[in-house]
């Protein structure tokens, strides 16, 4: 299995989270964060906290999509990290 196929497989069939369709294609960072939070909190299979699972999936997607993401979408996903921190009460003090 090629690296790109492996990444897509993980994103689509993660053991930890059942992602809502198109979650990473949204142009609203709050919607991305809220969707990931819902998925992480509903998961019965995750091995760490809901926050860590959601953040890990978002970071994984950003890193693996890499050059395939246009600048605007990458910015949205980076902003979604901050929204996730807010959603989980993990804002820096």
N, C-alpha and C positions, 0 to 999 in steps of 0.2 A: 504494500500500500504506500503510495506516495505521500509526502509530507502534507500537501494541500488536501488530499483526500482524508488523511488522518485528522487534520484540524477541523474539517467540515463535519466529519463523523462525531468528533467530540462535541462540537457546538450543537449539533442536531440531536445527539443521543447521550448527552451527559448523564452519568450515573447520579449526579448530585441534584440537578435541576431539570424540570420540565419547562422549557422556555416558551413564552408566548410567541406565536409566529410573527416574524418581522420586527422583533424587539430592537434589533441593532440597526434598523433602517429608519427609525423615527428621527425627525428633525428637532424633537423636543427633549432635552436632557432629563427633564423631570419625568416625562413619560417612560423613558428608558429605565431610570432609577426605580420608579414605582413598580414597573413590571418585574424587574429583577428582584426587588424586595418581596413582592407577592410570591414569585416562583420559589425563592429561597425559604420563605416562611412556610410554604405549603409542603415542601419536600420532606419526605420521611426517610430519604436515603443519604442525605448529606452527612459528611463526616466531621464538619466543623460548624461554627456558629453561622447563622443565617447571613450576617454581615460579611463574614469572610468568604462564604460560598458565592454570594452575589458579586462581591468585589473581584474575586478570583475569576469568575466567568467573564466579567466585563474586561478585565485586564488581559485575559487569555485571548479574547476576541480581537481587541485592539492590536495586540502583538502579532497574532497570526494573520490578520487581514492586512496589516502593515501597508505595503506599497499599493495594495488594491483599494485602499480607502482614499477617497478624495479628502482634501484638507478640511473642508466644511464638515463632513461627516465625522472625521477624526476629532475635530474640535467639539462637536456635540457629545461624542462618547467620552472625551476627557472631562467635559463639564458634568456629565452624568456621574462621574466618580464623586464629585463634590456634593451632588444631590443625594447620592446614596449615603454619604457620611451624615448629611442633615437628616435623612429619613430614619437613620438608626441612632441619632443622637450622638454621633461621633465627631462633631465639628471640633476643630482645634480651638483651644481656649486662649 
